[in-house]
């Protein structure tokens, strides 16, 4: 019996160390990972939304870009959701009820797309509500991660973020291929019906969050005197007015706001190269798998590398590799004997790995910035800056696309768009010194660990290390 018990203990320890990266797999952690998993699995409808807008509503690339700006609004005002969650609990709870409501809202929005949406305006509203649903749940689960990440040792730095984004990538991995395959056999509206089931999972696991109700005194303060709200505002003001925070955040905004050619490429691959939904699902499968590889590479080899080094080299390599899209746009790959499909798969694999490696430090360092009591608000504020820059990126891309005369049928100047967008990503490297030097990064980690051991309130003003890839729009997922 003792041997059996010892064996089970070893298996549990192995699972904790290898799968959960040293974190105890309790009910709350499972709930957190499930929310991230659902965020990834909602990608099931991503291709369906794109084809729905292009083929059924007959929108142009410029109209699609304009819509992306609108439906991304919830991601730009994430601090509002964090502010509400931190300052206005429901029945004494700051996290659980908001997760439940976000899941219900997501299901309603997808059912609307499956039934009553027949024009661009109603489509915009429905997709925006879906975006709102994911944004709210993202704010809440991010705050839970921040609370846990704050007490991580330096040896485990970034492991929880890696675990969470790994869960999201696995969700995307599972549904990536099916997102295209389903469109080969079913209508887009049927895919929307299927997708409507998943937000309800978020509502279900919300009950697993280990949250104690606030005291009556605290609730009275929140609702009547707003003392807690004032305290949050004071902490936020103290944070955002520090040069060590806003300077690198401005750097990140500049880098993220450089123009993108994503919208034009979707129309190019479907209208010019005639890629079918099933193959585009394979591309999503490859990119989801590549995200996992990127998470693993960062966790295994790069989490102690100075962030200036990761960002500088990552940006340069990504821009260089991005130029290979010229071969596809000009059909030079065919002259080299490389099929369009194989070329697209390989290119997406490499670029996604590089992008995920660049993204991981953002999660680690942004989480360690947030003081207790305003985790959701401040973390959401940082993420909203990134998403606002992403919207600017799409709008810049749309303007350049219009200027070059690129439409759903005319792709003659697409090669020039590729050059412009890739070269523009190198421009912010001139401001790389806005990020902290390696010794500053080490000092930050050491002082934080000391504060944690002494039981002090952790407030790290060094979000200077923040850096981010140019991700695909979160809003339509």
C-alpha positions as CSV (number, residue, x, y, z in Angstrom):
1,X,0.0,0.0,0.0
2,X,2.9,2.3,0.9
3,X,4.5,1.6,-2.5
4,X,1.3,2.3,-4.3
5,X,0.9,5.6,-2.5
6,X,4.5,6.5,-3.2
7,X,4.0,5.8,-6.8
8,X,0.9,8.0,-7.1
9,X,2.8,10.8,-5.3
10,X,5.7,10.6,-7.8
11,X,3.2,10.6,-10.7
12,X,1.5,13.7,-9.3
13,X,4.8,15.4,-8.7
14,X,5.8,14.6,-12.3
15,X,2.6,16.0,-13.7
16,X,2.8,19.1,-11.6
17,X,6.4,19.8,-12.7
18,X,6.2,18.7,-16.4
19,X,2.7,19.7,-17.4
20,X,1.8,22.5,-15.0
21,X,5.3,23.9,-14.8
22,X,5.5,23.5,-11.0
23,X,2.1,24.9,-10.2
24,X,-0.3,22.9,-8.1
25,X,-3.2,21.8,-10.4
26,X,-6.0,22.9,-8.1
27,X,-9.6,23.7,-9.1
28,X,-8.9,27.4,-9.6
29,X,-5.9,26.9,-11.8
30,X,-7.9,24.5,-13.9
31,X,-10.6,27.1,-14.2
32,X,-8.1,29.8,-15.3
33,X,-6.5,27.5,-17.9
34,X,-10.0,26.6,-19.1
35,X,-10.9,30.2,-19.8
36,X,-7.7,30.6,-21.8
37,X,-8.4,27.3,-23.6
38,X,-11.8,28.6,-24.6
39,X,-10.3,31.8,-25.9
40,X,-8.2,29.6,-28.2
41,X,-11.0,27.3,-29.2
42,X,-13.2,30.3,-30.2
43,X,-10.9,30.4,-33.2
44,X,-13.2,27.8,-34.7
45,X,-15.3,30.6,-36.1
46,X,-12.5,32.8,-37.2
47,X,-12.4,31.7,-40.9
48,X,-16.2,31.5,-40.9
49,X,-16.4,35.2,-39.9
50,X,-13.9,36.2,-42.6
51,X,-15.8,34.3,-45.3
52,X,-19.1,35.5,-44.0
53,X,-18.0,39.1,-44.4
54,X,-16.4,38.6,-47.7
55,X,-18.8,36.3,-49.5
56,X,-22.2,36.7,-47.9
57,X,-22.2,40.3,-46.9
58,X,-20.0,41.2,-49.9
59,X,-17.7,43.6,-48.0
60,X,-14.5,45.0,-49.6
61,X,-11.0,44.8,-47.9
62,X,-11.4,48.5,-46.9
63,X,-14.8,47.8,-45.3
64,X,-13.4,44.8,-43.5
65,X,-10.6,46.9,-42.1
66,X,-13.0,49.6,-41.0
67,X,-15.1,46.9,-39.2
68,X,-12.0,45.6,-37.5
69,X,-11.5,49.0,-36.0
70,X,-15.0,49.1,-34.5
71,X,-15.2,45.5,-33.2
72,X,-11.8,46.0,-31.5
73,X,-13.1,48.8,-29.3
74,X,-13.8,46.5,-26.3
75,X,-10.1,45.5,-26.3
76,X,-9.1,49.2,-26.3
77,X,-11.2,50.0,-23.2
78,X,-10.2,46.9,-21.2
79,X,-9.2,49.2,-18.3
80,X,-12.9,50.1,-17.9
81,X,-13.8,46.4,-17.3
82,X,-10.9,46.1,-14.9
83,X,-12.0,49.2,-13.1
84,X,-15.6,47.9,-12.8
85,X,-14.4,44.5,-11.7
86,X,-12.0,45.8,-9.1
87,X,-14.3,48.6,-7.8
88,X,-17.9,47.3,-8.2
89,X,-18.3,43.7,-7.0
90,X,-21.5,41.8,-7.7
91,X,-23.0,40.3,-4.5
92,X,-19.7,40.8,-2.9
93,X,-17.6,39.1,-5.6
94,X,-15.2,40.8,-8.0
95,X,-14.3,38.0,-10.4
96,X,-16.8,35.1,-10.5
97,X,-20.0,37.0,-11.6
98,X,-18.3,38.9,-14.4
99,X,-17.0,35.6,-15.8
100,X,-20.5,34.1,-15.8
101,X,-22.0,37.2,-17.5
102,X,-19.2,37.3,-20.1
103,X,-19.9,33.7,-21.1
104,X,-23.6,34.3,-21.5
105,X,-23.0,37.4,-23.6
106,X,-20.7,35.4,-25.9
107,X,-23.3,32.8,-26.5
108,X,-25.9,35.4,-27.3
109,X,-23.7,37.1,-29.8
110,X,-22.8,34.0,-31.7
111,X,-26.5,32.9,-31.8
112,X,-27.3,36.3,-33.2
113,X,-24.7,35.8,-36.0
114,X,-26.2,32.4,-36.7
115,X,-29.8,33.8,-37.0
116,X,-30.6,37.5,-37.3
117,X,-27.6,39.1,-38.8
118,X,-28.1,40.0,-42.5
119,X,-26.2,43.2,-43.1
120,X,-22.9,44.9,-42.2
121,X,-24.4,47.0,-39.3
122,X,-25.9,44.1,-37.4
123,X,-22.8,42.0,-38.1
124,X,-20.7,44.7,-36.6
125,X,-22.8,44.8,-33.5
126,X,-22.9,41.0,-33.0
127,X,-19.1,40.6,-33.6
128,X,-18.4,43.6,-31.2
129,X,-20.5,41.9,-28.5
130,X,-18.6,38.7,-29.0
131,X,-15.4,40.7,-28.7
132,X,-16.7,42.3,-25.6
133,X,-17.4,38.9,-24.1
134,X,-13.9,37.7,-24.6
135,X,-12.4,41.0,-23.5
136,X,-14.2,40.9,-20.2
137,X,-13.3,37.3,-19.5
138,X,-9.7,38.1,-20.5
139,X,-9.5,41.0,-18.0
140,X,-10.8,38.9,-15.2
141,X,-8.6,35.9,-15.8
142,X,-5.6,38.1,-16.4
143,X,-6.1,39.6,-12.9
144,X,-6.2,36.2,-11.4
145,X,-3.0,35.3,-13.2
146,X,-1.4,38.5,-12.0
147,X,-2.3,37.7,-8.4
148,X,-0.6,34.3,-8.7
149,X,2.4,35.5,-10.8
150,X,3.3,38.1,-8.2
151,X,4.4,35.5,-5.7
152,X,6.4,33.4,-8.2
153,X,10.1,33.0,-7.5
154,X,12.6,34.2,-10.0
155,X,13.4,30.6,-11.0
156,X,9.7,30.2,-12.0
157,X,9.4,33.6,-13.6
158,X,7.0,33.5,-16.6
159,X,6.0,29.9,-16.0
160,X,2.4,30.7,-15.2
161,X,2.1,33.0,-18.2
162,X,3.7,30.3,-20.4
163,X,1.2,27.8,-19.0
164,X,-1.8,30.0,-19.7
165,X,-0.8,31.0,-23.2
166,X,0.0,27.4,-23.8
167,X,-3.6,26.5,-22.9
168,X,-4.8,29.1,-25.3
169,X,-2.6,27.8,-28.1
170,X,-3.8,24.2,-27.4
171,X,-7.4,25.4,-27.8
172,X,-6.5,27.0,-31.1
173,X,-4.6,23.9,-32.1
174,X,-7.6,21.7,-31.6
175,X,-10.0,23.8,-33.6
176,X,-7.6,25.3,-36.2
177,X,-8.0,22.6,-38.8
178,X,-11.7,22.1,-38.1
179,X,-12.3,25.8,-38.7
180,X,-11.6,25.2,-42.3
181,X,-12.9,21.7,-42.6
182,X,-16.4,22.6,-41.3
183,X,-16.7,25.3,-43.9
184,X,-16.2,22.6,-46.6
185,X,-19.4,20.8,-45.4
186,X,-21.5,23.4,-43.5
187,X,-22.6,27.0,-43.8
188,X,-20.9,29.8,-41.9
189,X,-24.1,30.1,-39.8
190,X,-23.9,26.5,-38.7
191,X,-20.3,27.1,-37.5
192,X,-21.6,30.1,-35.5
193,X,-24.2,27.8,-33.9
194,X,-21.4,25.4,-32.8
195,X,-19.2,28.2,-31.6
196,X,-22.0,29.6,-29.4
197,X,-21.7,26.5,-27.1
198,X,-18.1,27.3,-25.9
199,X,-18.6,30.6,-24.0
200,X,-21.0,28.8,-21.7
201,X,-18.0,26.7,-20.5
202,X,-16.5,30.0,-19.2
203,X,-19.7,30.6,-17.2
204,X,-19.5,27.0,-15.8
205,X,-15.9,27.1,-14.6
206,X,-16.4,30.5,-13.0
207,X,-17.8,28.7,-10.0
208,X,-14.4,27.1,-9.4
209,X,-12.7,30.4,-8.7
210,X,-11.6,30.4,-5.1
211,X,-13.0,33.8,-4.2
212,X,-14.3,34.9,-0.8
213,X,-17.1,37.5,-0.7
214,X,-16.0,41.0,0.4
215,X,-17.1,42.2,3.8
216,X,-20.2,44.3,4.2
217,X,-17.9,47.3,5.1
218,X,-16.0,46.9,1.9
219,X,-19.2,46.6,-0.1
220,X,-20.6,49.7,1.5
221,X,-17.4,51.5,0.7
222,X,-17.5,50.4,-2.9
223,X,-21.1,51.3,-3.5
224,X,-21.7,54.4,-1.3
225,X,-18.4,56.1,-0.5
226,X,-16.3,55.0,-3.5
227,X,-13.2,55.0,-1.3
228,X,-11.9,51.9,-2.9
229,X,-12.3,53.5,-6.3
230,X,-10.4,56.6,-5.2
231,X,-7.6,54.4,-3.9
232,X,-7.4,52.6,-7.3
233,X,-7.3,55.9,-9.2
234,X,-4.5,57.1,-6.9
235,X,-2.5,53.9,-7.5
236,X,-3.0,54.1,-11.2
237,X,-2.0,57.8,-11.3
238,X,1.2,56.9,-9.4
239,X,2.0,54.2,-11.9
240,X,1.2,55.8,-15.2
241,X,3.0,59.1,-14.4
242,X,6.3,57.4,-14.0
243,X,8.7,57.7,-16.9
244,X,9.9,54.1,-16.4
245,X,6.4,53.1,-17.4
246,X,5.1,55.4,-20.0
247,X,8.3,55.7,-22.0
248,X,8.6,52.0,-22.9
249,X,4.9,51.8,-23.3
250,X,5.1,54.6,-25.9
251,X,7.9,52.6,-27.6
252,X,5.7,49.5,-27.7
253,X,2.8,51.5,-29.1
254,X,5.0,52.9,-31.9
255,X,6.3,49.4,-32.8
256,X,2.8,47.8,-32.7
257,X,1.2,50.6,-34.7
258,X,3.3,50.1,-37.9
259,X,1.0,49.1,-40.8
260,X,0.0,45.6,-41.5
261,X,-1.0,43.8,-44.8
262,X,-3.2,41.1,-43.1
263,X,-6.5,42.1,-44.7
264,X,-5.1,42.3,-48.2
265,X,-3.4,38.9,-47.8
266,X,-6.7,37.2,-46.9
267,X,-8.3,38.5,-50.1
268,X,-5.1,37.6,-52.1
269,X,-5.0,34.0,-50.8
270,X,-8.7,33.4,-51.4
271,X,-9.4,35.4,-54.6
272,X,-6.0,35.2,-56.4
273,X,-4.4,31.9,-55.1
274,X,-7.8,30.3,-54.6
275,X,-6.9,28.7,-51.2
276,X,-9.9,26.8,-50.0
277,X,-11.3,26.9,-46.4
278,X,-10.0,23.5,-45.6
279,X,-6.4,24.5,-46.5
280,X,-6.7,27.8,-44.6
281,X,-7.7,25.6,-41.6
282,X,-4.4,23.7,-42.1
283,X,-2.5,27.0,-42.1
284,X,-4.2,27.9,-38.8
285,X,-3.3,24.4,-37.4
286,X,0.4,25.1,-38.3
287,X,0.4,28.6,-36.7
288,X,-1.3,27.2,-33.6
289,X,1.4,24.5,-33.3
290,X,4.0,27.1,-34.0
291,X,2.7,29.2,-31.1
292,X,3.3,26.3,-28.7
293,X,6.8,25.9,-30.1
294,X,7.4,29.6,-29.4
295,X,6.1,29.3,-25.8
296,X,8.4,26.3,-25.3
297,X,11.5,28.0,-26.7
298,X,11.0,31.1,-24.6
299,X,10.4,29.0,-21.4
300,X,13.3,26.7,-22.1
301,X,16.0,29.0,-23.4
302,X,15.2,32.7,-23.4
303,X,13.4,33.7,-20.2
304,X,16.7,34.9,-18.7
305,X,17.9,36.6,-21.9
306,X,17.9,40.5,-21.7
307,X,14.7,41.8,-23.4
308,X,16.6,44.3,-25.5
309,X,18.4,41.4,-27.1
310,X,15.2,39.3,-27.7
311,X,13.3,42.3,-29.1
312,X,16.1,43.6,-31.2
313,X,17.1,40.4,-32.9
314,X,13.5,39.1,-33.0
315,X,12.3,42.2,-34.9
316,X,15.2,42.1,-37.3
317,X,14.8,38.4,-38.1
318,X,11.0,38.7,-38.4
319,X,11.3,41.6,-40.8
320,X,13.8,39.8,-42.9
321,X,11.8,36.6,-43.0
322,X,8.7,38.7,-43.8
323,X,10.2,39.8,-47.0
324,X,10.0,36.2,-48.3
325,X,6.3,36.9,-48.9
326,X,7.5,38.8,-52.0
327,X,8.2,35.4,-53.5
328,X,4.6,34.4,-53.0
329,X,3.1,37.7,-54.1
330,X,5.2,37.8,-57.3
331,X,4.7,34.0,-57.9
332,X,8.5,33.6,-57.9
333,X,8.1,30.6,-55.7
334,X,6.5,28.8,-58.6
335,X,9.6,29.5,-60.7
336,X,11.7,27.9,-57.9
337,X,9.4,24.9,-58.0
338,X,7.7,25.6,-54.6
339,X,4.0,25.2,-54.6
340,X,1.9,28.1,-53.2
341,X,0.4,25.9,-50.5
342,X,3.7,24.6,-49.2
343,X,5.3,28.0,-49.3
344,X,2.5,29.6,-47.3
345,X,2.6,26.8,-44.7
346,X,6.4,27.1,-44.1
347,X,6.4,30.9,-44.0
348,X,3.5,31.0,-41.4
349,X,5.3,28.4,-39.3
350,X,8.5,30.3,-38.9
351,X,7.0,33.8,-38.5
352,X,4.6,32.6,-35.8
353,X,7.4,31.0,-33.8
354,X,9.3,34.3,-33.9
355,X,6.2,36.3,-33.0
356,X,5.3,34.2,-30.0
357,X,8.9,34.4,-28.6
358,X,8.6,38.2,-28.8
359,X,5.2,38.2,-27.1
360,X,6.0,36.1,-24.0
361,X,8.1,38.8,-22.2
362,X,5.1,41.2,-22.3
363,X,3.0,38.8,-20.2
364,X,5.8,38.2,-17.7
365,X,6.8,41.8,-17.1
366,X,3.3,43.4,-17.3
367,X,2.1,41.0,-14.7
368,X,4.9,41.9,-12.3
369,X,4.0,45.6,-12.6
370,X,0.6,45.5,-11.1
371,X,0.0,46.4,-7.4
372,X,-2.6,44.6,-5.3
373,X,-6.2,45.8,-5.6
374,X,-5.9,47.1,-9.1
375,X,-4.5,44.1,-10.9
376,X,-7.3,43.9,-13.5
377,X,-7.3,47.7,-14.2
378,X,-3.6,48.3,-14.6
379,X,-2.9,45.1,-16.6
380,X,-5.9,45.9,-18.8
381,X,-4.6,49.4,-19.3
382,X,-1.3,48.1,-20.7
383,X,-3.1,45.6,-22.9
384,X,-5.5,48.2,-24.2
385,X,-2.5,50.3,-25.4
386,X,-1.3,47.3,-27.4
387,X,-4.7,46.7,-28.9
388,X,-5.2,50.4,-29.7
389,X,-1.9,50.3,-31.5
390,X,-3.1,47.2,-33.4
391,X,-6.1,49.0,-34.6
392,X,-3.9,51.9,-35.8
393,X,-1.8,49.3,-37.6
394,X,-4.9,48.0,-39.5
395,X,-6.0,51.5,-40.4
396,X,-2.6,52.4,-41.6
397,X,-2.5,49.3,-43.7
398,X,-6.0,50.1,-45.1
399,X,-4.9,53.6,-46.1
400,X,-1.8,52.3,-47.8
401,X,-3.8,49.6,-49.5
402,X,-6.2,52.3,-50.8
403,X,-3.4,54.5,-51.9
404,X,-1.8,51.6,-53.9
405,X,-5.1,50.7,-55.5
406,X,-5.3,47.2,-54.0
407,X,-8.8,45.8,-54.0
408,X,-10.5,42.4,-53.8
409,X,-9.5,41.8,-57.4
410,X,-6.4,44.0,-58.0
411,X,-3.2,42.8,-56.4
412,X,-0.6,44.3,-58.7
413,X,0.9,46.6,-56.1
414,X,0.7,44.0,-53.3
415,X,4.5,43.5,-53.5
416,X,5.1,47.2,-52.6
417,X,2.7,46.8,-49.6
418,X,4.8,43.9,-48.4
419,X,8.0,45.9,-48.6
420,X,6.5,49.0,-46.9
421,X,5.0,47.0,-44.0
422,X,8.1,44.9,-43.4
423,X,10.5,47.9,-43.5
424,X,8.3,49.9,-41.2
425,X,8.7,47.3,-38.4
426,X,12.4,48.2,-38.3
427,X,11.8,51.9,-37.6
428,X,11.1,51.6,-33.8
429,X,14.5,49.9,-33.3
430,X,15.9,53.4,-33.2
431,X,14.2,53.7,-29.9
432,X,15.4,50.4,-28.5
433,X,17.2,52.3,-25.7
434,X,13.8,53.1,-24.2
435,X,13.8,49.5,-22.9
436,X,15.9,48.8,-19.8
437,X,19.5,47.5,-20.0
438,X,20.3,44.0,-18.7
439,X,21.5,45.2,-15.3
440,X,18.3,47.2,-14.8
441,X,16.3,44.1,-15.6
442,X,18.3,42.0,-13.1
443,X,17.9,44.7,-10.4
444,X,14.2,44.7,-10.9
445,X,13.9,40.9,-10.5
446,X,16.1,40.9,-7.4
447,X,14.3,43.7,-5.6
448,X,10.9,42.2,-6.4
449,X,11.9,38.8,-5.0
450,X,13.2,40.5,-1.8
451,X,9.9,42.4,-1.4
452,X,7.9,39.2,-1.9
453,X,9.9,37.5,0.9
454,X,9.4,40.4,3.2
455,X,5.7,40.4,2.6
456,X,5.7,43.9,1.2
457,X,3.3,45.2,-1.4
458,X,4.8,44.6,-4.8
459,X,4.8,47.5,-7.2
460,X,7.3,47.4,-10.0
461,X,7.4,50.5,-12.1
462,X,9.7,48.8,-14.6
463,X,7.3,47.9,-17.4
464,X,10.1,49.2,-19.6
465,X,10.9,45.6,-20.6
466,X,7.5,45.4,-22.4
467,X,7.6,44.3,-26.0
468,X,5.1,42.7,-28.3
469,X,4.7,41.0,-31.6
470,X,2.2,42.2,-34.2
471,X,-0.6,39.7,-33.4
472,X,-3.6,38.9,-35.5
473,X,-6.7,40.8,-34.3
474,X,-8.1,39.5,-31.0
475,X,-11.4,41.1,-31.7
476,X,-12.7,38.7,-34.3
477,X,-11.7,35.6,-32.4
